[in-house]
Amino acid sequence: MNEVEEKKNRLNLEMRSLLSIIDMIDGKTGKYVNYVENSLNESEFLDLQIQLVSEAKNRMIDIFKD
């Protein structure tokens, strides 16, 4: 595995970990896609991470609005 793929895996894992913590806080359970090496081009990978961080942001807003 090359360095870039290792970093992609790490970023995806960290994002999914953050969402799992949010799951524990708000009691909702999501299904978060695990990144598979070389399965997405750069744009698709970034879209996936943007989707995950956007979900995390929106759920945190919902938690603190209540």
C-alpha positions in Angstrom: 0.0 0.0 0.0 1.4 3.4 -0.9 1.4 6.4 1.4 -1.5 8.2 -0.2 -3.7 5.1 0.1 -2.7 4.7 3.8 -3.7 8.3 4.4 -7.0 7.8 2.6 -7.7 4.7 4.8 -6.8 6.7 7.9 -9.0 9.7 7.0 -12.0 7.4 6.3 -11.4 5.5 9.5 -11.3 8.7 11.6 -14.4 10.1 10.0 -16.3 6.8 10.6 -15.0 6.8 14.2 -16.3 10.3 14.7 -19.7 9.3 13.4 -19.8 6.3 15.6 -19.2 8.6 18.6 -22.1 10.8 17.4 -24.2 7.6 17.2 -23.5 7.0 20.9 -24.5 10.5 21.8 -27.8 10.8 19.7 -28.8 7.1 19.8 -29.0 6.9 16.0 -27.1 4.3 14.1 -25.7 4.9 10.7 -24.0 2.8 8.2 -20.7 4.3 7.1 -18.8 3.0 4.1 -15.4 1.6 4.7 -12.9 2.9 2.1 -11.4 0.0 0.0 -7.9 0.7 -1.4 -7.9 2.0 -5.0 -11.7 1.6 -5.2 -12.4 5.3 -5.9 -10.7 8.0 -7.9 -9.6 11.1 -6.1 -12.8 13.0 -6.8 -15.0 10.1 -5.6 -12.9 9.7 -2.5 -13.2 13.4 -1.6 -17.0 13.3 -2.3 -17.3 10.4 0.2 -15.3 12.2 2.9 -17.3 15.4 2.3 -20.5 13.4 2.7 -19.3 11.9 6.0 -18.1 15.2 7.4 -21.4 16.9 6.4 -23.4 14.2 8.1 -21.3 14.6 11.3 -21.7 18.4 11.2 -25.5 18.2 10.7 -25.9 15.6 13.4 -23.9 17.7 15.9 -26.0 20.7 15.1 -29.1 18.7 15.8 -27.7 17.5 19.1 -26.9 21.0 20.3 -30.1 22.5 19.0 -32.2 20.2 21.3 
